[in-house]
Amino acid sequence: MYQLYRDRPLLVLFMVLANIALSAWCVYLDPVINNDGITYLAIAKLMLNGEWSHAFDYYSWPYYSAFIAGLAKTFHLGIESAAYLLNTLLITSLTLAFVCIVGELSHNNRRVIIIAMVVILFFPSITKYRSFIIRDFGYLSCYLWSLFFIFRFCSTLNKGHLIGWLAFAGLSCLFRFEGIAFLLIAPYFLLLFSTERVPHRRVLLWVLSVVIVSLCGVLMTWYVNDKYAAMIEVAQNSGKDIHNVLDLFLANTKNQLGGEQLTLANYAGVFAANVGIVGYELVRRMAVFFFIFAVYAYWKNIGFNNRFVKRIWIVYVATNFLVLVCFSVYNNFLVSRYTMATALTLLILAPFVIDRLIGSFSTTSLAKRAAVVLVLGLLAAVSLEGLNVSTKKIHIKEAAAWLKTEFPNDDSYFSNDRLMVYYAKDDVMANMMTNYSNVHLRALMDSNQLRQYKYVALSVNPKSKLEDDFRQTLAYQYGRPIKIFKGVEGRAVYIFKTSRD
């Protein structure tokens, strides 16, 4: 980072300003908070109120919310504004780390660095989530900085870079649990890089390895037991013979098999299916072209300035992929953005391939030039199209504003969408104690307890048959909705009154 700032301060300044502008643009187009963001803001509010134990009880990994609370208190901001500011800072850090890595691997090549800057600023999968309040950017930023320091350590064997790598790998754990995986592979890197130039290398290797593995083992045991304790309790209450995380894993695997007996062959099939799921989501997250560039660069050994760098890159890609597959197998689902760390690791090689394409333009045939123009044009089109992040949920915000305006003294309403309650009650704590979801709505309808609320704001996505069934049932029980707010692509909010005064 220092070298980039020292050699190209205007480039660093441009990247900072560009990130601010791009984030502001995305929030302008998508001003509706994401569902996960509600949880993070509520926990930050608890922390600002001094209820730290409650915050940890509600959410076992609340460090991202702690940063939001810290910014809000330091700069006297609202917690939502503080969250957007924090994410802008983290995204800016992420993009700087990416460019620094490419600068390190390219021996500070000016053209490759500029290409890397353009690629990461307009990478569609980054743009897509700029308006989201999510902890992923904190994890990805620390992840990339740790990768930068380990690449620096490759060429310098400077203990300061080794400490930087371990420090950022540790910081990444504050945002996502997956960071522990990269601390666990630390002993491998220490062994790989231990040479006669590093004083007391064997002592350093053994001490750090034992400390890191022990700490990670304790953290992993605590986290897994804490994370899945509620699921185990729910399973037991429903009469299932599940007593620990292993039982839960076996139950999830059998569920993926459709109730078939769990044999080695069947388990191998489940594992292979999840490898396919992770692979598909990874390619989708990379917009295909960048994935092809990464494979080509690896095959042609482009972008690796020494053999250690290539080994590190392979280990990071493989570790990321394995973590994702294990997560998918265990939990029986995978959120697409979880593949971002793998995608960014692969993306590091893309600027080198683009540089090769541009450099070969003047020396190739007309047909190859046309192909280069076509490929780069498609990349530009995909990246620019990614800037269109217009929200599909503005009707939810409008419906909430109508409720708040029409019934200012009455907050007795239920919704299957947390966003409705967040905006209608204008309070981040409103979602803490009640599960506003389709599952809870079904339970209230089945137990005839829905009448305890005066209004029901039903959010309907046309892809959900369950939500359409809710709409028909509520219309049958309570008559026509008193107000309908239509969104895009068939989405809508129907507001029903449960009693006729």
C-alpha positions in Angstrom: 0.0 0.0 0.0 2.8 2.4 0.9 4.6 1.7 -2.4 1.4 2.2 -4.4 0.7 5.5 -2.6 4.4 6.6 -2.9 4.6 5.9 -6.6 1.1 6.7 -7.7 -0.7 9.0 -5.1 -3.1 10.3 -7.7 -4.2 6.8 -8.6 -4.9 6.0 -4.9 -6.9 9.3 -4.6 -8.9 8.4 -7.7 -9.7 5.0 -6.3 -10.9 6.4 -3.1 -13.1 9.0 -4.8 -14.3 6.5 -7.3 -15.4 4.1 -4.5 -17.3 6.9 -2.7 -19.0 7.9 -6.0 -19.9 4.3 -6.9 -21.2 3.4 -3.5 -23.3 6.6 -3.4 -24.7 5.7 -6.8 -25.6 2.2 -5.8 -27.3 3.4 -2.5 -29.2 6.0 -4.6 -30.5 3.3 -6.9 -31.2 0.8 -4.1 -32.2 2.8 -1.0 -34.0 -0.2 0.6 -32.0 -1.9 3.3 -31.3 -5.7 3.0 -32.8 -8.1 5.5 -29.4 -9.1 7.1 -28.7 -5.4 7.5 -31.7 -5.1 9.9 -30.1 -7.6 12.2 -26.7 -5.9 12.2 -28.3 -2.5 12.9 -30.4 -3.9 15.7 -27.3 -5.4 17.4 -25.4 -2.1 16.9 -28.2 -0.3 18.6 -28.0 -2.7 21.6 -24.3 -2.0 21.9 -24.9 1.7 21.8 -27.4 1.2 24.6 -24.8 -0.6 26.6 -26.6 -4.0 26.3 -23.5 -5.9 25.1 -24.4 -9.3 26.7 -27.9 -9.1 25.0 -26.1 -8.4 21.7 -23.9 -11.5 22.1 -26.8 -13.6 23.2 -28.8 -12.6 20.1 -26.0 -13.0 17.6 -22.8 -15.0 18.3 -20.6 -13.1 15.8 -21.5 -9.4 16.4 -18.1 -7.7 15.7 -19.3 -6.1 12.4 -22.1 -4.5 14.4 -19.5 -3.3 16.9 -17.7 -1.4 14.2 -21.0 0.2 13.1 -21.7 1.2 16.7 -18.2 2.6 17.0 -18.5 4.7 13.9 -21.9 5.9 14.9 -20.7 7.0 18.3 -17.4 8.5 17.1 -19.0 10.7 14.4 -22.4 11.2 15.9 -24.2 9.4 13.0 -27.4 7.4 12.8 -26.6 3.7 12.8 -27.8 3.2 9.2 -25.6 6.1 8.0 -22.7 4.7 10.0 -23.2 1.3 8.4 -23.1 2.7 4.9 -20.0 4.7 5.8 -18.3 1.6 7.2 -19.1 -0.5 4.1 -17.7 2.3 1.8 -14.5 2.3 3.8 -14.3 -1.5 3.7 -15.0 -1.7 -0.1 -12.3 1.0 -0.6 -9.9 -1.0 1.4 -10.8 -4.1 -0.6 -10.1 -2.5 -4.0 -6.8 -1.0 -2.8 -5.7 -4.4 -1.5 -6.6 -6.0 -4.9 -4.6 -3.4 -6.8 -1.7 -3.8 -4.4 -1.6 -7.5 -5.0 -1.6 -7.1 -8.7 1.1 -4.5 -8.4 3.2 -6.9 -6.3 2.8 -9.7 -8.8 3.4 -7.5 -11.9 6.5 -5.8 -10.4 4.6 -2.5 -10.2 3.7 -2.5 -13.9 1.8 0.7 -14.6 -0.6 -0.6 -17.3 -1.4 -3.8 -15.4 -2.1 -1.8 -12.2 -4.5 0.5 -14.1 -6.3 -2.5 -15.6 -6.6 -4.0 -12.2 -8.1 -0.8 -10.8 -10.7 -0.7 -13.6 -11.5 -4.4 -13.2 -12.1 -4.3 -9.4 -13.9 -1.0 -9.4 -16.5 -2.2 -11.9 -16.5 -5.9 -11.0 -20.2 -6.8 -11.2 -20.2 -8.9 -8.1 -18.8 -6.1 -6.0 -21.2 -3.5 -7.5 -24.2 -5.7 -6.8 -23.6 -5.6 -3.1 -22.4 -2.0 -2.6 -25.7 -0.9 -1.2 -26.0 -3.9 1.1 -25.2 -3.7 4.8 -23.2 -6.9 5.1 -20.1 -8.0 6.9 -18.7 -9.7 3.8 -16.7 -6.7 2.7 -14.9 -6.6 6.0 -13.9 -10.2 5.6 -12.9 -9.8 2.0 -10.9 -6.7 2.7 -8.9 -8.4 5.5 -8.6 -11.6 3.4 -7.0 -9.7 0.4 -4.7 -7.8 2.6 -3.5 -11.0 4.3 -3.0 -12.4 0.8 -1.0 -9.3 -0.2 1.3 -9.6 2.8 2.0 -13.3 2.2 2.9 -12.5 -1.4 5.2 -9.8 -0.2 6.8 -12.2 2.3 7.5 -14.5 -0.7 9.9 -12.0 -2.2 11.3 -10.3 0.9 11.1 -12.9 3.7 10.6 -9.9 5.9 9.1 -10.9 9.3 7.1 -7.7 9.3 5.2 -9.0 6.3 4.7 -12.3 8.0 3.1 -10.5 11.0 1.0 -8.5 8.6 -0.3 -11.6 7.0 -1.2 -13.3 10.3 -2.7 -10.0 11.7 -5.1 -9.6 8.7 -5.9 -13.3 8.6 -6.9 -12.9 12.3 -8.9 -9.7 11.7 -10.8 -11.4 8.9 -12.2 -13.8 11.5 -14.0 -10.9 13.2 -16.2 -10.6 10.1 -16.7 -14.2 8.9 -15.9 -17.5 10.5 -14.2 -18.8 7.3 -11.2 -16.7 8.2 -10.2 -19.4 10.7 -9.6 -21.8 7.8 -6.7 -19.5 6.6 -5.2 -19.4 10.1 -5.3 -23.2 10.1 -3.2 -23.4 6.9 -0.6 -21.0 8.4 1.8 -23.8 9.5 1.9 -25.0 5.9 3.0 -21.6 4.7 5.5 -21.2 7.6 7.1 -24.5 6.6 7.0 -23.6 2.9 8.8 -20.3 3.4 11.2 -21.4 6.2 14.7 -20.9 4.9 18.1 -20.3 6.4 17.5 -16.5 6.0 14.8 -16.6 8.7 16.4 -16.7 12.2 15.2 -19.5 14.6 13.0 -20.8 11.8 12.2 -24.1 13.4 11.3 -22.6 16.8 9.1 -20.0 15.0 7.4 -22.7 13.0 6.6 -25.0 15.9 5.5 -22.3 18.4 3.3 -20.4 15.9 1.8 -23.7 14.5 0.8 -25.0 18.0 -0.6 -21.6 19.1 -2.6 -21.1 15.8 -4.0 -24.6 15.6 -4.9 -24.7 19.3 -6.6 -21.3 19.1 -8.5 -22.2 15.9 -9.6 -25.5 17.4 -11.1 -23.7 20.4 -12.7 -21.0 18.3 -14.1 -23.6 15.9 -15.6 -25.8 18.6 -17.2 -22.8 20.3 -18.6 -21.3 17.1 -20.0 -24.5 15.7 -21.7 -25.5 19.0 -23.1 -22.0 19.5 -24.3 -21.6 15.9 -26.1 -24.9 15.7 -27.4 -25.1 19.2 -30.8 -23.5 18.3 -31.2 -25.8 15.3 -30.6 -28.8 17.5 -33.1 -27.6 20.0 -35.7 -27.0 17.3 -35.1 -30.5 15.9 -35.4 -32.1 19.3 -38.7 -30.2 20.0 -40.1 -31.6 16.8 -39.4 -35.1 18.0 -36.2 -35.8 16.0 -33.4 -37.9 17.5 -30.7 -35.2 17.2 -28.4 -34.4 20.1 -25.3 -32.9 18.6 -23.8 -31.3 15.5 -22.8 -34.7 14.0 -26.5 -35.9 14.3 -27.6 -32.6 12.7 -25.1 -33.1 9.8 -26.3 -36.7 9.2 -29.9 -35.5 9.2 -29.2 -32.7 6.7 -27.3 -35.2 4.4 -30.2 -37.7 4.6 -32.6 -34.8 3.7 -30.5 -34.1 0.6 -30.8 -37.8 -0.3 -34.6 -37.6 0.0 -34.7 -40.0 2.9 -32.6 -42.7 1.4 -30.2 -44.7 3.5 -26.8 -43.0 4.0 -24.2 -45.1 2.3 -20.7 -44.3 1.2 -21.8 -44.1 -2.4 -24.8 -41.9 -1.6 -22.7 -39.6 0.4 -20.1 -39.4 -2.4 -23.0 -38.4 -4.7 -24.2 -35.7 -2.3 -20.6 -34.4 -2.1 -20.2 -34.3 -5.9 -23.6 -32.5 -6.2 -22.4 -29.8 -3.8 -19.1 -29.5 -5.7 -21.2 -28.8 -8.8 -23.3 -26.2 -6.9 -20.3 -24.4 -5.6 -18.6 -24.5 -9.0 -21.8 -23.1 -10.7 -22.2 -20.3 -8.2 -18.5 -19.4 -8.5 -18.6 -19.1 -12.3 -21.8 -17.1 -12.1 -20.2 -14.8 -9.5 -17.2 -14.2 -11.9 -19.3 -13.3 -14.9 -17.9 -16.3 -16.9 -15.3 -14.3 -18.8 -13.2 -13.5 -15.8 -13.3 -17.2 -14.8 -12.0 -18.2 -18.2 -9.2 -15.6 -17.9 -8.2 -17.1 -14.6 -8.1 -20.6 -15.9 -6.1 -19.5 -18.9 -3.6 -17.5 -16.8 -3.1 -20.5 -14.5 -2.6 -22.8 -17.5 -0.1 -20.5 -19.2 1.6 -19.5 -15.9 0.7 -15.8 -16.4 0.9 -13.5 -13.4 3.0 -15.7 -11.1 6.4 -14.0 -10.5 7.8 -17.0 -8.7 6.9 -20.6 -7.8 5.9 -19.8 -4.2 3.3 -17.3 -5.4 1.7 -20.0 -7.6 1.6 -22.4 -4.7 0.0 -19.9 -2.4 -2.6 -19.0 -5.0 -3.5 -22.7 -5.5 -3.7 -23.3 -1.8 -6.0 -20.3 -1.2 -8.3 -21.2 -4.1 -8.4 -24.9 -3.0 -9.0 -23.9 0.7 -11.8 -21.5 -0.3 -13.5 -24.1 -2.5 -13.3 -26.8 0.1 -14.7 -24.6 2.8 -17.6 -23.7 0.5 -18.3 -27.3 -0.4 -18.2 -28.4 3.3 -20.6 -25.5 4.2 -23.0 -26.5 1.4 -23.0 -30.2 2.4 -23.5 -29.5 6.1 -26.1 -26.8 5.8 -27.9 -27.9 2.6 -27.8 -24.4 1.1 -25.3 -21.9 -0.3 -25.6 -18.2 -0.6 -24.1 -17.0 -3.9 -22.1 -14.2 -2.4 -20.2 -16.7 -0.2 -18.1 -17.5 -3.2 -16.7 -14.0 -3.4 -13.4 -14.8 -1.7 -12.7 -17.5 -4.2 -13.9 -15.3 -7.1 -11.5 -12.5 -6.0 -8.6 -14.9 -5.7 -9.2 -16.1 -9.2 -9.8 -12.5 -10.4 -6.3 -11.5 -9.5 -5.0 -13.1 -12.7 -7.5 -11.4 -15.0 -5.7 -8.1 -15.4 -2.6 -10.0 -16.7 -4.6 -11.7 -19.4 -6.3 -8.4 -20.4 -2.9 -6.8 -20.5 -1.7 -9.6 -22.9 -4.8 -9.1 -25.1 -4.2 -5.3 -25.3 -0.4 -5.8 -25.9 -1.0 -8.3 -28.7 -3.5 -6.0 -30.5 -1.0 -4.4 -32.8 0.9 -7.6 -33.7 -2.0 -10.0 -34.5 -4.2 -10.6 -37.6 -7.3 -8.7 -38.3 -9.5 -11.6 -37.2 -7.7 -11.8 -33.9 -8.0 -8.1 -33.4 -11.7 -8.3 -34.0 -11.9 -11.1 -31.4 -9.9 -9.0 -28.8 -12.2 -6.1 -29.4 -15.3 -8.3 -29.0 -14.1 -9.9 -25.8 -13.1 -6.6 -24.2 -16.3 -5.0 -25.4 -18.4 -7.8 -23.8 -16.4 -7.4 -20.6 -17.1 -3.6 -20.6 -20.8 -4.2 -21.3 -21.1 -6.7 -18.4 -19.3 -4.4 -16.0 -21.3 -1.3 -16.9 -24.6 -3.3 -16.9 -23.7 -4.3 -13.3 -24.1 -0.6 -12.3 -27.9 -1.0 -12.8 -28.7 -2.1 -9.2 -32.2 -0.5 -9.1 -34.1 -1.9 -6.1 -37.1 -4.3 -6.6 -38.4 -3.5 -3.1 -39.3 0.2 -3.1 -43.0 -0.8 -2.9 -42.3 -2.3 0.5 -40.8 1.0 1.7 -43.8 2.9 0.2 -46.3 0.5 1.9 -44.5 1.0 5.3 -44.6 4.8 4.9 -48.3 4.6 4.1 -49.0 2.6 7.3 -47.0 5.0 9.4 -48.8 8.0 7.9 -52.4 6.6 8.0 -52.1 5.0 11.4 -49.5 7.0 13.3 -50.8 6.0 16.7 -51.3 2.3 16.0 -48.4 0.0 15.5 -50.3 -3.3 15.8 -49.4 -4.9 12.5 -47.8 -8.1 11.4 -45.9 -8.8 8.2 -44.1 -11.7 6.6 -41.3 -9.3 5.6 -39.0 -7.8 8.2 -38.4 -4.7 5.9 -42.1 -3.7 6.3 -41.8 -3.7 10.1 -38.4 -1.9 10.0 -39.7 1.0 7.9 -43.3 1.1 9.4 -42.1 1.3 13.0 -39.0 3.3 12.2 -37.1 1.3 14.8 -34.3 -1.1 14.3 -35.3 -2.9 17.5 -38.8 -3.8 16.2 -37.6 -7.0 14.6 -35.6 -8.3 17.6 -38.2 -10.3 19.5 -40.7 -11.3 16.8 -39.9 -13.5 13.8 -41.5 -11.7 10.9 -41.5 -14.4 8.3 -43.6 -16.8 6.2 -43.1 -19.5 8.8 -44.4 -17.3 11.7 -47.3 -16.1 9.6 -48.3 -19.7 8.8 -48.2 -20.5 12.5 -50.3 -17.5 13.4 -52.9 -18.4 10.8 -53.0 -22.0 11.8 -53.5 -21.2 15.5 -56.0 -18.4 14.8 -53.8 -15.9 16.6 -53.5 -13.4 13.7 -56.3 -11.3 15.0 -54.1 -10.0 17.8 -52.8 -7.7 15.1 -55.1 -5.1 13.6 -53.3 -5.1 10.2 -51.4 -7.6 8.1 -49.0 -6.4 5.5 -48.4 -9.3 3.2 -45.4 -9.1 0.9 -45.9 -11.3 -2.2 -43.3 -12.5 -4.7 -44.9 -14.1 -7.8 -42.3 -16.9 -7.6 -43.6 -18.0 -4.2 -46.8 -20.2 -4.4 -46.9 -20.1 -0.6 -47.2 -16.3 -0.4 -49.9 -16.4 -3.1 -51.8 -18.9 -1.0 -51.5 -16.6 2.0 -53.0 -13.8 -0.1 -56.0 -15.9 -1.1 -56.5 -17.1 2.5 -56.3 -13.6 4.0 -58.7 -12.3 1.3 -61.2 -15.0 2.2 -61.0 -14.4 5.9 -60.8 -10.6 6.0 -62.1 -9.4 2.7 -60.4 -7.3 0.1 -57.2 -5.6 1.1 -57.5 -2.0 2.2 -54.5 -1.0 0.2 -52.3 -2.6 -2.5 -48.8 -1.5 -3.4 -47.5 -2.9 -6.6 -43.8 -3.4 -7.3 -41.8 -4.6 -10.3 -42.1 -8.1 -11.9 -45.4 -8.9 -10.1 -44.2 -8.2 -6.6 -46.7 -6.5 -4.3 -47.7 -5.7 -0.7 -51.3 -6.3 0.3 -52.5 -4.6 3.5 -55.4 -6.4 5.2 -57.4 -5.2 8.2 -58.3 -8.1 10.5 -61.3 -6.4 12.1 -64.1 -4.3 10.6 -64.8 -1.4 13.0 
